[in-house]
């Protein structure tokens, strides 16, 4: 189902969808009110949601849909200016799964790339099981294969990564950390490049820590969250400085959680602290294993709270997870590890 008030853009999105053999258009409506009315009858597998609509906006529509008939939602954002981005990010927090650029026209630059991204996101998100509410679950540290004994050392840096469902999960984890959190935080979130600065700004307004896009050559500071910029890897280099790398994507991902974790394993060794949250695919799993082998404490989000268990599940399967915890318990555990010197 397409929800878009502009007739021109609605027709353009319908054209884009109709060209992809993986997708079938079941409805294209001009308002959130129409979408809510049609939803029980049509029951789409996925919704393309404009964020700025007449009457009820896309944020409120997302809240209503997730409360009344949970359905995967992909936000189509027409602008990266502050107001629209804030609504888009809050829609992710309300239950939307991803945000992508809105196409302008077939003759504009980047049209083919944007059209391909829209179709791929709609198809992938249509496969995500969405439920109304997830309980916190009960979890114990996951048993894994023995690793070489490495003396435990106080952590000096926290690396955290997420993909599908990541923004609200990151807001919850980082929101549990105080402004004087003693470690720097390096963060990878899979999201379209144009939205990364707005994502960092949105997160900065939600959590006690200071959040900003990472800068090449910057030295990470305690109480700061350094976010990987769009379409670039974030790495911790020897000497403890940050590197922003344009090296090729790893497993189709740039930034890559695995590249971040591997760099922390190489540079910080047993003083690293790694966290892998909800996400589709396997990015981050091999990197988390590298961190654990280097003696770091590694945490994966428990299946009971993930939107998509793919990335944490891969890490658990490979033996890269020291412990698997429901989302509400991760922030407090990280604070405890940081304050107690990694014991």
C-alpha positions in Angstrom: 0.0 0.0 0.0 1.3 3.5 -0.9 0.2 6.4 1.2 1.1 9.7 -0.5 -0.9 12.9 -0.9 0.9 14.2 -4.1 -0.8 12.7 -7.1 2.4 13.0 -9.2 4.6 11.3 -6.6 1.9 8.7 -5.9 1.8 7.8 -9.6 5.6 7.8 -9.7 5.8 5.4 -6.7 3.2 3.2 -8.3 5.3 3.1 -11.5 8.4 2.2 -9.5 6.6 -0.6 -7.6 4.9 -2.0 -10.7 8.3 -2.5 -12.4 9.6 -4.8 -9.6 8.6 -8.4 -10.0 8.9 -8.9 -6.2 6.2 -6.4 -5.5 2.5 -6.1 -6.2 0.6 -2.8 -5.6 -2.7 -3.4 -3.8 -3.6 0.2 -3.0 -2.5 3.8 -3.4 -4.2 6.4 -1.2 -3.9 10.1 -0.6 -4.3 10.4 3.2 -3.6 8.6 6.4 -7.3 8.5 7.1 -7.9 6.6 3.8 -5.1 4.2 4.7 -6.6 3.4 8.1 -10.0 2.9 6.6 -8.6 0.5 3.9 -6.1 -1.3 6.0 -8.5 -4.0 7.5 -9.9 -4.8 4.1 -6.6 -4.9 2.1 -4.2 -6.1 4.7 -1.0 -5.2 2.9 2.3 -6.9 3.6 4.1 -3.5 3.7 3.2 0.2 3.6 5.1 3.0 1.9 4.3 6.0 4.2 4.7 9.7 3.3 5.6 11.6 6.4 3.9 14.9 5.7 0.3 14.4 4.9 -2.8 16.6 5.0 -4.8 16.0 8.2 -3.2 13.2 10.1 0.6 13.1 9.4 2.7 10.0 8.8 3.9 9.9 12.4 0.4 9.7 13.9 -0.6 7.3 11.2 2.3 5.0 12.1 1.3 5.1 15.7 -2.3 4.2 14.9 -1.3 1.4 12.5 1.1 -0.2 15.0 -1.6 0.0 17.7 -4.5 -1.2 15.6 -3.1 -3.5 12.9 0.7 -3.8 13.1 2.1 -3.7 9.5 5.7 -3.2 8.3 6.1 0.5 7.4 8.8 2.1 5.2 8.9 5.9 5.6 9.4 7.9 2.3 10.9 11.2 3.3 10.9 14.1 0.8 13.4 16.3 2.7 16.4 16.2 5.0 15.5 19.5 6.7 15.1 19.4 10.4 11.3 19.3 10.8 10.8 16.5 8.3 13.7 14.4 9.6 12.5 14.7 13.2 9.1 13.4 12.2 10.7 10.6 10.2 12.9 9.6 13.1 10.0 9.7 15.5 8.1 7.5 13.1 10.9 5.0 13.4 10.6 5.2 17.1 6.8 4.6 16.8 7.4 1.4 14.9 8.3 2.2 11.3 11.2 0.0 10.1 13.2 2.2 7.8 13.4 5.6 6.0 14.3 6.1 2.4 14.4 9.1 0.0 11.4 10.1 -2.0 11.9 10.1 -5.8 11.4 13.4 -7.5 11.2 12.4 -11.2 12.6 10.0 -13.7 14.9 12.6 -15.2 16.5 13.7 -11.9 19.9 12.6 -10.8 20.0 9.5 -8.7 16.5 8.3 -9.7 17.5 4.8 -10.6 19.4 4.4 -7.3 16.5 5.8 -5.3 13.9 3.6 -7.1 16.0 0.5 -6.5 16.4 1.4 -2.8 12.7 1.9 -2.4 11.8 -1.4 -3.9 14.5 -3.3 -2.0 13.4 -1.8 1.3 9.7 -2.5 0.6 10.5 -6.1 -0.3 12.8 -6.8 2.7 10.5 -5.1 5.2 7.5 -7.0 3.9 9.1 -10.1 5.3 9.5 -8.7 8.8 7.0 -10.1 11.4 5.6 -7.1 13.3 3.8 -7.4 16.5 2.0 -5.0 18.7 4.1 -5.2 21.8 7.1 -7.3 22.9 7.7 -8.3 26.5 11.1 -7.8 28.0 11.8 -11.6 28.1 14.1 -13.5 30.4 17.5 -14.3 29.2 20.7 -16.0 30.5 24.2 -15.5 29.0 24.3 -17.7 25.9 26.5 -20.7 26.0 29.2 -20.7 23.4 32.4 -22.5 22.4 35.3 -21.8 24.8 37.7 -19.1 23.8 41.3 -18.5 24.8 41.6 -17.0 28.3 42.4 -13.3 28.2 42.9 -11.3 31.4 39.8 -9.1 31.9 40.7 -5.4 31.8 38.6 -2.2 32.4 36.8 -1.3 29.2 38.0 1.9 27.5 35.6 2.1 24.6 32.1 1.0 23.6 31.2 0.0 20.1 27.5 -0.5 19.3 25.7 -1.4 16.0 22.1 -1.9 14.8 20.1 -2.1 11.6 16.4 -2.8 11.1 14.6 -1.5 14.2 17.8 0.1 15.4 16.9 3.8 16.1 14.4 3.1 19.0 16.6 0.3 20.3 19.6 2.6 20.3 17.6 5.4 22.0 16.6 3.0 24.8 20.1 1.6 25.4 21.9 5.0 25.2 19.1 6.7 27.1 20.0 4.5 30.1 23.6 5.9 30.2 24.3 9.1 32.1 25.9 12.2 30.6 29.1 11.4 32.5 29.3 7.8 31.1 33.1 7.1 31.4 33.5 5.6 27.9 33.4 7.0 24.4 30.8 5.3 22.2 31.2 4.4 18.5 28.0 3.7 16.7 27.0 2.2 13.4 23.3 2.3 12.2 22.4 1.1 8.8 20.4 4.0 7.2 20.4 6.0 4.0 23.3 8.5 3.7 21.1 11.6 3.5 19.5 10.8 6.8 22.5 10.2 9.0 23.1 13.8 10.2 19.4 14.1 11.0 19.5 10.7 12.8 22.5 11.9 15.0 20.7 15.2 15.8 17.5 13.3 16.7 19.4 10.9 19.0 21.3 13.8 20.5 18.0 15.3 21.6 16.8 12.0 23.2 19.7 10.7 25.3 21.9 12.3 28.0 25.1 11.7 26.0 26.3 14.1 23.3 25.7 12.6 19.9 27.3 13.8 16.6 28.7 12.4 13.3 32.2 11.1 13.7 35.0 13.1 12.1 38.2 11.7 10.6 41.2 12.1 12.9 39.0 12.8 15.9 39.9 11.4 19.3 36.8 9.7 20.9 35.8 11.3 24.2 34.0 9.8 27.2 30.3 10.6 27.3 30.2 11.2 23.5 28.6 9.1 20.8 30.4 9.2 17.5 28.1 8.1 14.7 29.4 6.6 11.5 28.5 9.0 8.7 26.5 7.9 5.7 28.2 5.5 3.2 31.5 5.5 5.2 33.1 3.0 7.5 33.9 4.1 11.1 37.1 2.6 12.4 39.2 2.9 15.6 42.8 3.3 14.4 46.0 2.7 16.3 46.7 5.6 18.7 43.0 5.6 19.6 41.8 8.0 16.9 38.9 7.7 14.5 39.2 7.0 10.8 36.4 7.5 8.3 37.0 5.1 5.5 35.7 4.9 2.0 37.0 1.3 1.5 34.5 -1.0 -0.3 31.3 -2.2 1.5 31.6 -5.4 3.5 28.7 -7.7 2.9 26.9 -4.9 1.0 27.1 -2.7 4.1 28.9 0.7 4.4 29.2 1.6 7.2 29.8 -2.0 8.4 29.3 -3.1 12.0 31.9 -5.9 11.4 34.6 -3.4 10.2 33.9 -1.2 13.3 34.1 -4.2 15.7 37.2 -5.6 14.0 39.0 -2.3 14.3 38.1 -2.1 18.0 39.3 -5.7 18.5 42.6 -4.8 16.9 43.1 -1.5 18.7 41.5 -1.9 22.1 41.7 -5.7 22.5 40.3 -6.8 25.9 39.4 -3.2 26.7 36.7 -3.1 24.1 33.0 -3.5 24.9 30.8 -4.5 21.9 27.0 -4.5 21.5 25.0 -5.8 18.6 21.3 -5.0 18.4 18.3 -5.8 16.2 18.9 -6.1 12.4 18.5 -8.2 9.3 21.4 -10.1 7.9 24.7 -11.0 9.5 26.6 -7.7 9.6 28.5 -7.4 12.9 28.6 -11.1 13.8 32.1 -11.8 12.6 33.4 -8.6 14.1 31.8 -9.3 17.5 33.5 -12.7 17.4 36.8 -10.9 16.8 36.2 -8.7 19.8 35.4 -11.6 22.0 38.5 -13.5 20.9 40.5 -10.4 21.8 39.1 -10.6 25.4 36.3 -8.0 25.1 32.9 -8.3 26.7 30.3 -8.7 23.9 26.5 -8.3 24.3 23.8 -9.2 21.9 20.1 -8.3 22.1 17.9 -11.2 23.1 15.4 -12.5 20.5 12.5 -11.6 22.8 12.9 -7.8 22.1 14.4 -7.6 18.6 12.4 -6.4 15.7 14.6 -8.7 13.5 16.9 -11.3 15.2 19.2 -11.8 12.2 22.3 -10.0 13.2 22.3 -10.9 17.0 21.4 -14.5 16.0 24.4 -14.8 13.7 26.7 -13.5 16.4 25.3 -16.0 18.9 25.6 -18.8 16.4 29.2 -18.0 15.7 30.1 -17.8 19.4 30.7 -14.0 19.4 28.3 -13.2 22.2 29.4 -13.1 25.8 25.8 -12.6 26.9 22.4 -12.1 25.4 20.1 -9.7 27.1 16.6 -8.2 26.5 16.8 -4.6 25.4 15.8 -2.9 28.8 18.7 -4.7 30.5 21.5 -3.8 28.1 22.0 -0.1 29.1 22.2 -0.9 32.9 24.6 -3.8 32.2 26.8 -1.5 30.1 26.9 1.1 32.9 27.7 -1.5 35.4 30.6 -2.9 33.3 32.0 0.6 32.7 31.8 1.6 36.3 33.0 -1.7 37.8 36.1 -1.9 35.5 34.8 -4.8 33.4 34.4 -7.3 36.2 
